[in-house]
Amino acid sequence: MQHIIPIQANAKLLFSKQSKRTWTVNEKTQFKLLYKQYKKNFKLYIPHFDGRSEGQIKSFYQNVVHNNKQIQNKRSEMVNQASISEFTTTTFDDLDV
């Protein structure tokens, strides 16, 4: 006896596989260009991305913003640490007092 999978179940299976598809370099570049024009109006992005939903586009945006904030925080932390270490290694002789 064969089991028949309803069409809706197949669609969900296809969608779940599709949502795990990584973003290509071209899609990332296209996203950057569209962001300059559309900002956070993600519905306008859909025609430019074949097979991407509004949710996928929004999720990509959120991940990019989150990652950029982490990178910026690490950079400022490194700059602050470098400034502190420069200060602590400076002697009074170096200050020409």
N, C-alpha and C positions, 0 to 999 in steps of 0.2 A: 504494500500500500504506500503510495507516494503522498507526501504532505505538500499541499499547495500553500505557498506563502502569499497572503493578500498583497495587492499592489501598494497599499499604504505602508506596509511593513518594509517592502522593497525600497520604497522612496526614502523612508527613514534611514535604512541601511546605507543607501547611496549618499544621502546627505551627511551622515556621520563620517563616512570615509572622505567625502569631499572637504569637510570642515578641517580635517587634519592635514590637508595639502599645504605645504610650505609656500611662502610667498617668494616669487621669482624676483630676480634683480630688476627686470623690466616693470613688474608690478610695483615694487618699492619706489622706483624712480617716478612712475606714473602717479603714485600716491602723493609724493612730495609736490609734484607740479599741481595736482588737483587741490591739495590742501591750501596752496597759496590763493587759489580762486574760490573754493567752496568753504573753507574752514571746517567747522564741525557739522555741516549739513550733509551727512553721510548718504542720504537718499539720492543725492545728485551724483554720487560716485558710482552707483550700481551699473549704469550703462557702460561704463569704462572698464569694468572688470567682469569678464565672462565667467559665470559660475560662482561669483562671490555674493554673499548676502550682505545686507546692511549691518547685521550683527557681526559678521566676520570682519568687515571693514572697520567698524567701531572698535572691535577687540584689538585689531592690529594697531590702530591709533593709540589705544590705551597702553598697550605693551611698549610701543615706541616712546611715548611720553614718559612712562615709568622708567624705562631703561636709561633715557637721556638724563632724567633727574638723578638717578643713581650715579651715573658717570660724572655729572657736574658736582655732586656732593663729594665724590672721591677725589676729584681734581682739587676742589677747594680745601679739602682735608690735607691733601699732599702739600699744597702751597702753604697752608698754615703750619704744618709740621716743619717744612723747609725753613720758614721764617723763624720759627722758634729755635730750631737747631742752629741756625746762623747766629741768632742772638746769644744763645748759651755758649757758643764756642768763641764769641768775641771777647777779647780781653781789654782791660783798660788801656793797654799800650796801643791797641788797634784804634781806639777812639780819639787819639791825639788830644787828650785832656791836659 
